[in-house]
Amino acid sequence: MPIFKEYTDFDAVGIAELIKSKKIQAIDALDTAIDLIEQLDPKLNFMHQKTYHFAMESLNRNKDLNGPFAGVPMLMKDMDSALYSVPMMQGSNYLKDIPMKFNNSLSKKFTNSGTLICGKSATPEFGLMITTEPKAFKPTRNPWDRERSTGGSSGGAGSAVASRAVPIAHASDGGGSIRIPAATCGTVGLKPTRGRISFSPSHGDKWGGLTHSGILSRTVRDTAYMYNELFSSEIGDPYSVHYEKGSLINSLNANKKYKIGFNTESRLPITITSDAKNAVMHNAKLCESIGHNVEECNIDYDGLLLSRAFAIIISSHVSQMFNELKDLVGRSFKKSEVETASRALNYLGKSFRGKDYAWARYTIQKISRDVMQQTNDYDAVILPIISQSAPLLGELRPKKINNIQNEILMALRLGFLFRIPFIRDPFLNKNIIENYWYSPDAVLQNVTGQPSISLPTFYTNNNLPLGVQFAGRYAEESVLIDLASQLEQANPWIDKKPSIS
């Protein structure tokens, strides 16, 4: 089998250029990716299923190498990524044998760009956790330390890209799920503006507009070139943001100077470690060293209030998701097929009333407006995306006592209590502090809809990546791409590789 030995030294754009110039054959890149997946996945568990046949069929259909990424191997996340006849398992035993009946808009865009989809990357069950350790599959491991988490929910994508099995991978972000794995695994992760990428034809939006599709990559130019292919709306989408084709690519060399704010604190009563604060300061100083105007800024909002509203919205949409899945599967789930935490969110979602959901929507939109006004003077704001470097596997999973409490809650049908604010709020506050400690403020940009990018510019003394996020104004991804490109040139990370034993 021909092997492209320099495969891991190139990003996706670089591999595509080699293929188009006939310096290598597309089959060489695909064979090399498959060989690496076969070597690395048993160690890292970043895939839920292989689609080598789909990749080969895509290559055979594209003999003329159409598309800017023609011949480039990639993975699709096992969520939000319908491929005809391929199950979308979403990390759950409930969906293991249910093939999809269509290709969605996003999978078509990836295919039309020329990429070869080699498999479906790992995700926690239904994308509901910030660690990729679903009970239905083995835990996904971090290439920098295989005893540690990759974050979630796009943890399989993060592990695969960081290990260099593939140069790019599909990801999605409903509460930090692009940026958390990027920060944890040492990749580039841009959560775009709300409405940039369509969920057609199955959904208008996901999680009430909180979820965004995207990718993880190793370089800023891969991010710019791929989003240039993905940004567009479809007829009937609830949000539409105009994108000028080519503007992200042009921004790679804009080299403008910006006003940048930074903040090292959380709006939740959660400790940001010295490593995470040092990561923010490292990036602030790096921006200043290349000529940007940098200053500390204050971002003031009630983090617990926002998180409670977020929880009500998410649980409500989880309940609706199970209604949709019942139609897809043809039956309701069995208790043994779905994890306790997922079932508890479904139960809570059914317990809340319409006025609870309306209150939650009103609350997050009010906070969004206030935060966007506070930060509008800045072209970008540097914030922690994770509170520390990657925790050990198991530390982000629900504790046994939490599962017991949830089982009791459901068995005794106590959901009505969550309609009473003075009972509901303390319970949710406690759970937020217990469950959000690793990524306390990640949901903010999902709520505002603003773009935010995590960059692998900082490593701890233990050689673990610890990314921070740069949040931009609404629809100003070009500013973030320009700034990220400048930082990549000033502090290159492409040659930083994990050693996987």
N, C-alpha and C positions, 0 to 999 in steps of 0.2 A: 504494500500500500504506500503510495507516495506521501511523504511527509514534508510539509513546509516548515523547516526548522526554525526560521526567524518569526514565525507566526505571533508569538507572545510579545515581540518587540514592537509590533505595529498596532495602531488603533484601527477602528473600523474604516475610516476614510482612507488610511494608508493601505489597508488590505485591498479595498476597492480599487484604488489607483494602480496597484500592482496587477490586479486582474485585468483591468481595462487596457493597460499597456502591454499585456501578454507576457509579463515577466514571470508570472505564475498562472496556473490554471485554476479556475474556480473550484474544480473538484479537489485540488490539493488543499485549499483552505478548508473545505468541508470535511475531507478525510482527517485533517489534522485536528479540527475541532472535535470530531467524533472520537478520535483516539484520546484526546485530552479529557473529554467527558468520561470516557470509560476508565481512565486512570484516576481521575480526581473525584468523581461523584461517589464512589464507594467510601471515600475518606471524609467527604464533606456533606453528602446528602442534599445537594442543592436542586435536585430534579425530582418531580413527581411522576413524570412519564416522558418517554422518548418518542420523538416524531421524526426519526431519520428518514422514513419513507416520504413524509411530507416535504422535507428539505430537498431530497433528491428529485421529487416530482417538480418542485418549484424551479430547480436548476434546469431540468430538462425542458420545461416550458419557456425558459428565458434564454434561449440559445444566443440571442443578440445582445445579452447582458444589458438590458434596459434598466434604468434606475441608478441613482447615485451610489447605492450600496449593493450593487449586483454581485452576488457570490459571497457576501459576508454572513457568516454564521451568527445566530442569535437565539435567545430563549424568549418565550412568551410566559408571563406569569400565569399561574393556574387560577386566575380570577380575571374577570373583565376582558376575556380574550377568546371569544368563541371561534373555534376552528371546526369546520364541518366534519362530522363523524368522529371527532376526538372528544372524549369526556372532559368537562371542566369541573374537576373534583373539589376545588376550593379547600383542600386539606381535610376533607370530611369523608368518612365511610358512607355517609348517606348518598353521595353522588358518584361513587367509584365506577359504576357501570352504566352511566347515562351519557351517551354520546350527544353532542350538540348537533342541531339540525340546520345550522347556517354559519356563515362567516360574518362576523360583525365588522363594522366600519373600520375599527382600529386594526384588526388582523389583515384586512384588505390593504390598508395603507402600508403596513410593514411589508407585505408581499409585493406590492407595487413598487416599493422603494428598491426591490431587488434582494432583500435579505432572505436567508435560508433559515427557517424556523426549525431548530433541531430538537426542541422539547419544551415541556411546560415546567417552569421553575416552581420551587417549593414556596408554600405560604402557610401561615397558621390557619386554623379552621375558620373559614369565611372571612379571613383578614381581620379578625377581631382582637388580636393581641399584637404587642410590639416585640414579640420574639417568635421565631419560626420553629416551633416545637409541637406540631400537631400530634395528637394521640394516634391518629390513623397512619402516621408515617414516622420515620426516624427523625430525630432533631437535626436541623441544619446547623453545620459547624462553621466557625469563623476561620478563614485560611490563615490568619495571623496567630491564632491560638485555638486549636481544635476543641479545647474544653470550654470555649466561650461562645456566647450567642452572636448571631449576625444581626440582631434586631429584627424588626418586622414592620409591616407585614410582607414587604418585598425582600425577605431575607435570602431566599434562594437566588434571586437576581444578584443581590449584593455579593454573595459568596462566589457565584459563578464568574462574575466580572472581575472581582478582586483576585481570584485564583488564576485568571487569564484563560479559562476554558473557552469563553466567548468574549469579544470586545464590547458588546452592548447587550442589554437585556431589557425587555419591557418591565415596567413597574407601575404601581398606582399608589395614591396617597389620599387617605381619608382622615388621617389624624397624625401625619408625619411619616407615612409608610414608604415614601421615596427617600426622604431626607434622613430618617433614623438609620436604615441599613447603609446608606451612603456614608454617614458619619461614623458608623460602627465598623465598616469593612474597608474604608479608605477609597471610595469611589466618588465620582461626580454625580450629584443627584439634584436635578432641577424640578421642583413642583411648579408647573406653569399656572398662569392665571385661570380662574374659573371660566369655563366655556371655550377654552382654546381647542380642546380635543373632544370629539363627539362620542357619545355612548350609543349611537344609533346601531341597529334598529330596535334594540330591546328596551332601552331606557331613554328618557329625556335627560335626567340627571341621576346621580347615585348619592344616597344619603342626603337628600335635600340640597344638593349643590356643594356638599363638603368634600366629595371625592373627585380627584383629578387623575387622569392617566398620564403616563410619561415613560421615561427610560432611566436606567443607570448606565454610566459609561466610565471610561478611564480618562478621557480628555474632554476639554471644553469644546473643541471643534466638532467632535462626534455628537455632542449634545446639540450644538447649533445646527449642524447639517441634518440630523434626524428630526428635530422639532420643526425644521423648515418643511419637512415632508408631512408631518403629522398635524400641524396647526391648520384647521379649517372646520367649519360647522356644516351640519347637514340640515335639510329642510325639516322643520318641526322641532329643532333643538330649542330648549327654553332659554338658553343664553347664547349670545353671539358676540364675539370680539374680533374686529377686523384685524387681519394680519397681512402685511405687505410682503409678498413672497420675496425671499432673498435677504430680508432685513437682518435676520439673525446671523447669517453668514457674513454680511457686510460689517456687522458690529464686532466681529473677531479682531478687526484691525482698526477700529475707531480710535482707540487710545485717547479717550477723553478724560478729563479730570473731574472728580465728583466730590460732593459733600457727603461724608459718611459718619453716621452715628454708631455708637457701640454701647452695649449694656450687658453686664455679666450676671444679673440677678434673675430669679424666677418670681413670677407673680403668684405662685403657690407656696405654702409653707414647707418647702422642700429645699434641701441643701444642694447647691451647685458646688462640686468639688473644686479644689485648687487646680487640678489638671484642666478641667473644663473652663475655668476662668482664665487660666494661662493661655488656653487655645484662643479664646476671644481676644485677649490682649496681644498675642502673637500676630493675629490677623490685622488688628487695628494698627500696630506698629509697622507691619509690612505695607499696608495701604499708605500710611504716612510717608514711608521711605521712598515710595515711587511717585510721590507728588500730590496725593489726595489730601483734602481738608478733612481731618478726623477729629471728632470730639465725643465725649461721653454724653449720652442722652438719657432722658427719663421716659419710661413707658409705664403709665399708671392705669391699671384696670383691676377689677376684682376677679382674680384667677379662679377662685372656687365657684363664684357665680357663673362664670363662663363655662366651666367644666361641668357643672350640674346641668345647665341648659344643653350642652353638647351631649351628655349622657342620655337625656330624655329624647333628643332627636335621633340619636343612633339606635337606641333600643326600639323606638317606634319603627324605624326602617328595617331593623332586623326582623321584626314581626311581619312586616310586609314582604320581606325577602322569603321567609318561610312559606307564605301564601303562594308566591311565585314558584318556589321549588316544588311545592306540592303538585302544582299543575304540570311541571316538567317531569317529575318522577312518576306521577300517577298515584301517589299515596303520601300520607304524612310520615314524618320520620319516626323511627323507633327510638326509644330512650337510649338504647345501647349504641346507636349510630352517631349520636351528637354529644359533644362534650358538655359538662355541667354548666360552664360559664356561658356557652352559646345558648343553651336552653333557658338559662336564667334571664339573659337579655331579651329573649323572645317573650318570656313570661311578663317581664316588666313592661315591655312595649305594649303588650295587650292590656296591661293594667292602667296605663296612663290614658287620660281622656283627651279629646280634641283640644280643649282649652289649655291643657298642659303643654301640648305640642305648640300651639299658637303662642303661648307665653315664652317658650324656649326659643322659637324663631324670632320673636320680637326682641328678646334679650340679647341674642348673639348679634343681631343686626345693629342694635343700639351700641353695643361694645365695639363692633367693627367700625362704625362711623367715627367713634371717639378715638380709637387707636389710629386710624388712618389720618385723622386730623392732627394728632400729636406727632406723627412721624413724617408728615408731608413735606417738611423742609429738607428732608434728607433724600438723596438719590438712592441710598441703600443703608440698611441698619444691620450691624453684626450682632447676632444673638446666639446663645447656646442652643443646640438642638438636642443634645443629650447631656446628662448631668455628670457623666464619668465615662471612661473607656468601657469596652464591652464587658458585661458581667458574665459570670459563669453560667453555663447551661443549668436551667432549673430555677434560677433566681427570679426570673420574670414570669414564670408560670404561676397560676393561682395556687395559693397555699391550701393545704388539706382542710384547714378550718373554714376557709372561705367556701370551698365546695360543699362542705357539710351544711353551712349556714344557708347556702343557696338551695340545696335539696330540701331543707326544712321549710324555707320560704315557699317553695313551689308545692310541697306536699300539703301544707296547711292552708294554702291559697290565701296568703297574706298580702297579695298585691294591692288590695284596696287601701292599705295603709300608706302607699306611696302617692296617694291623692291628697294627703294631708301634709302641707309643707313643713310643719314643725317636727314631724316624724321623718319625712323624706329627706330633708336637707342635711341633718346630721349624719344619717346613714350614707348618703351619697358623698358627703365631705370626707368621711372616714375611708370609703372605698377609693376615692380619687387620690388621696394621699398615699394609700397603700399600693395603688396600681399605676400611678403616673410618675413615680419617683425617677424613672430613668429618662423620661422625655416630658418634663412638666409643662413646657410651653409650646410643644410642637403643634397643637391644634389651632393656634392663633391664626396662622396664615390659611388654614383650611376654612376658618370662619370668615376672615376678611376676603378671601379669594385672591389675595395678592401673590405674586410669584416669589419663590424663595429657593435658593440654591445652596446645597451643602458641598463644601470643597475639602479635599484631603490635604490640607496644608500643614497639619500639626500631628506629631506623634509623641507619645508619652515616653518616659524613661524606660519603660518596658517594651518599647517598639510597637505599641498598639496605636492604630489610627484613632484620632478624636476630632472629627469634623465639627465645624460650626456653620451656621447658616447666615447667608446674606439675603435679607428680605428687601424687596423693591416695591415701588409704587405699582398700582394696578395697571396691567397690560404693558409694563416696561421691562420685559425679559431682555430686550436688547441692551439695556444698561447693565444688567447682571452678567450677561455674556461678555460684554466688553471688559467689565471689571474683573471677572473670573479669568479671562484670557490674559490680562495684564499680570494677575497674581500667579498664574501658571508659568508665565515667562520669568517672573522674578524669583519664583520658588518652585522649580520643576519637580513633579512627583511621578512622572511616567516611568522612571526606572526603579521606583520603589516597589519591590516585589516581596510577597510573603514567602517564607521557606516552609513548604508543606512536607512533613515527614511521613 
